[in-house]
Amino acid sequence: MELLLKVLLGVVIVIAIVGVAFFALQGVFTPQVTQAQAQSLVLSDLQNSNPGAVVNITNSTPSQFPGSWHIVVSVVTNATSPCPSYYLYSYDYPKYRFVYTVVDIYTQNCDIYESSATGTYIISSYPVAITKATTMGIPLVVDYIAAYGAQNVTTHATYYPSLTVQNATFSDAWAVEYNAAAANDSVYAVISDEGALDVAYNVSH
């Protein structure tokens, strides 16, 4: 009888161990992290794997997986070049740790992609505004970049709800600046939220 009890006890212990391992693998015992901790860890991972990129969290909500956070992150590489690349990644952390899903690719290698989420250009984002202005074939911009080389030209885009330039007022406009250290002037392209060219001009340094 004593031997039978020992065997039964051993069986119960084995079943308990197997059960705990099974549920742990199923994520029942997913480590609990705060929203701030999850965001910080995801940001750190992306910044380490994309040195020099501009990385920002655009959305963070409780995940469909208990104990995890659904985090959407924007990554902009070559942010100050005439052809920045702009991506959106999503994570479910810590459920899938640092494995991400590509939500959208808006710009890459000077190409502009339509958003799969909205079906429209995201001109409200500065990398898309810069890329749009660069690829429109504006003579002033094309000549400036050709003269100094794309690798020597830095860009910056500023959004204005209303912008007056050369006696004309534009709504929902981006002023995209192109600047080369060797140049005596900068070039500005002003485009609307639809991406249409409104005006381009030089400004002396």
C-alpha positions as CSV (number, residue, x, y, z in Angstrom):
1,M,0.0,0.0,0.0
2,E,2.8,2.4,0.9
3,L,4.5,1.7,-2.4
4,L,1.2,2.4,-4.3
5,L,0.8,5.7,-2.5
6,K,4.4,6.7,-3.4
7,V,3.7,5.8,-7.1
8,L,0.4,7.8,-7.1
9,L,2.2,10.7,-5.5
10,G,4.9,10.6,-8.1
11,V,2.4,10.5,-10.9
12,V,0.6,13.5,-9.4
13,I,3.8,15.4,-9.2
14,V,4.7,14.6,-12.8
15,I,1.3,15.7,-14.0
16,A,1.6,18.9,-12.1
17,I,5.0,19.7,-13.6
18,V,3.8,18.9,-17.1
19,G,0.7,21.1,-16.6
20,V,2.7,24.0,-15.4
21,A,5.1,23.7,-18.3
22,F,2.1,23.4,-20.8
23,F,0.4,26.5,-19.5
24,A,3.6,28.5,-19.4
25,L,4.2,27.7,-23.0
26,Q,0.7,28.8,-23.8
27,G,1.5,32.2,-22.4
28,V,-0.8,31.9,-19.3
29,F,2.2,33.0,-17.2
30,T,3.3,35.8,-19.5
31,P,5.5,38.2,-17.6
32,Q,3.6,41.3,-16.6
33,V,5.2,44.6,-17.8
34,T,3.8,48.1,-17.5
35,Q,2.9,50.0,-20.7
36,A,5.9,52.4,-20.1
37,Q,8.3,49.4,-19.7
38,A,7.0,47.8,-22.9
39,Q,7.4,51.0,-24.8
40,S,10.9,51.6,-23.5
41,L,12.1,48.1,-24.4
42,V,10.6,48.2,-27.9
43,L,12.1,51.7,-28.5
44,S,15.5,50.5,-27.3
45,D,15.4,47.4,-29.5
46,L,14.5,49.4,-32.6
47,Q,17.1,52.1,-31.9
48,N,19.8,49.5,-31.5
49,S,18.9,47.8,-34.7
50,N,18.5,51.1,-36.6
51,P,21.3,53.3,-35.5
52,G,20.7,56.9,-36.5
53,A,17.0,56.4,-37.3
54,V,14.2,58.6,-35.9
55,V,12.1,56.2,-33.9
56,N,8.8,57.2,-32.3
57,I,5.8,55.4,-30.8
58,T,2.7,56.4,-32.6
59,N,0.2,54.2,-30.7
60,S,0.1,52.0,-27.7
61,T,-2.9,50.0,-26.4
62,P,-3.6,46.8,-24.5
63,S,-2.9,43.8,-26.8
64,Q,-5.4,41.1,-27.7
65,F,-3.0,38.8,-25.9
66,P,-3.4,39.1,-22.1
67,G,-0.5,40.7,-20.3
68,S,0.9,42.3,-23.5
69,W,0.8,45.7,-25.2
70,H,0.2,46.4,-28.9
71,I,2.7,49.0,-29.8
72,V,2.9,50.8,-33.2
73,V,6.2,52.5,-34.0
74,S,7.3,54.8,-36.8
75,V,10.9,54.4,-38.1
76,V,12.5,57.0,-40.3
77,T,15.9,56.4,-41.8
78,N,18.0,59.0,-43.6
79,A,15.6,61.5,-42.0
80,T,17.5,64.6,-43.2
81,S,18.3,63.4,-46.7
82,P,16.3,64.2,-49.9
83,C,15.0,60.6,-49.8
84,P,14.1,59.5,-46.3
85,S,12.5,56.1,-45.7
86,Y,9.4,55.8,-43.5
87,Y,8.0,52.6,-42.0
88,L,5.4,51.6,-39.4
89,Y,6.0,48.5,-37.3
90,S,3.8,46.9,-34.8
91,Y,4.7,44.7,-31.8
92,D,2.8,42.6,-29.2
93,Y,5.1,42.8,-26.3
94,P,6.0,40.7,-24.4
95,K,3.9,38.0,-26.1
96,Y,6.1,37.9,-29.3
97,R,9.0,39.8,-27.7
98,F,10.9,41.8,-30.4
99,V,9.3,40.2,-33.5
100,Y,7.4,42.9,-35.3
101,T,4.9,43.1,-38.2
102,V,5.3,45.7,-40.9
103,V,2.1,47.8,-40.9
104,D,3.0,50.1,-43.8
105,I,5.9,51.3,-45.9
106,Y,5.3,54.9,-46.9
107,T,8.6,55.8,-48.6
108,Q,11.7,53.8,-49.5
109,N,14.5,54.6,-51.9
110,C,12.7,57.8,-53.0
111,D,9.5,55.8,-53.9
112,I,6.2,56.7,-52.3
113,Y,3.8,54.0,-51.4
114,E,0.1,54.3,-50.8
115,S,-1.0,53.5,-47.3
116,S,-2.6,50.1,-47.0
117,A,-4.6,51.4,-44.1
118,T,-6.1,54.5,-45.7
119,G,-5.4,54.1,-49.4
120,T,-4.0,57.6,-49.6
121,Y,-0.6,59.3,-49.3
122,I,0.3,60.3,-45.8
123,I,1.3,63.8,-46.7
124,S,0.8,64.8,-43.0
125,S,4.2,63.1,-42.4
126,Y,7.4,65.0,-43.0
127,P,9.3,62.1,-44.7
128,V,6.5,61.8,-47.2
129,A,6.5,65.5,-47.8
130,I,10.2,65.6,-48.4
131,T,10.1,62.6,-50.7
132,K,7.2,64.0,-52.6
133,A,8.9,67.3,-53.2
134,T,12.2,65.6,-54.2
135,T,10.5,63.4,-56.8
136,M,8.2,65.9,-58.4
137,G,10.9,67.0,-60.9
138,I,10.9,70.6,-59.8
139,P,13.7,72.2,-61.9
140,L,15.0,74.3,-59.0
141,V,15.2,71.3,-56.7
142,V,16.6,68.9,-59.3
143,D,19.4,71.3,-60.3
144,Y,20.3,72.1,-56.7
145,I,20.7,68.4,-55.7
146,A,22.6,67.7,-59.0
147,A,24.9,70.6,-58.4
148,Y,26.0,69.6,-54.8
149,G,25.2,65.8,-54.7
150,A,22.3,64.2,-52.8
151,Q,24.8,63.0,-50.1
152,N,25.7,66.6,-49.4
153,V,22.2,68.0,-49.3
154,T,20.2,68.0,-46.1
155,T,16.5,68.5,-45.9
156,H,13.9,69.7,-43.4
157,A,10.1,69.9,-43.8
158,T,7.8,72.2,-41.8
159,Y,4.0,72.0,-41.8
160,Y,1.9,75.2,-41.9
161,P,-1.9,75.3,-41.6
162,S,-1.6,78.5,-43.5
163,L,1.6,79.8,-45.3
164,T,2.1,83.0,-47.2
165,V,5.0,83.0,-49.7
166,Q,5.6,85.5,-52.5
167,N,2.3,87.2,-52.0
168,A,0.3,83.9,-52.2
169,T,-1.3,82.1,-49.3
170,F,-1.5,78.4,-49.1
171,S,-3.5,76.1,-46.8
172,D,-2.2,72.8,-45.3
173,A,1.2,73.4,-46.8
174,W,4.7,72.0,-46.3
175,A,7.8,74.1,-46.8
176,V,10.6,71.7,-47.7
177,E,14.1,73.1,-47.4
178,Y,17.2,71.8,-49.2
179,N,20.5,73.0,-47.9
180,A,24.1,72.2,-48.9
181,A,27.0,73.5,-46.8
182,A,29.0,74.4,-50.0
183,A,26.1,76.5,-51.4
184,N,25.5,80.2,-50.9
185,D,21.7,79.6,-50.8
186,S,19.0,77.2,-49.9
187,V,16.1,76.0,-52.0
188,Y,12.5,75.8,-50.7
189,A,9.7,73.9,-52.3
190,V,6.2,74.6,-51.0
191,I,3.7,71.8,-51.6
192,S,0.1,71.4,-50.6
193,D,-1.3,68.5,-48.6
194,E,-2.2,66.7,-51.9
195,G,1.4,67.0,-53.0
196,A,0.8,69.6,-55.8
197,L,3.6,72.1,-56.3
198,D,2.7,75.5,-55.3
199,V,6.0,77.5,-55.5
200,A,9.7,76.9,-55.3
201,Y,12.3,79.6,-54.5
202,N,15.9,80.3,-53.4
203,V,17.0,82.0,-50.2
204,S,20.6,83.3,-49.9
205,H,22.5,82.3,-46.7
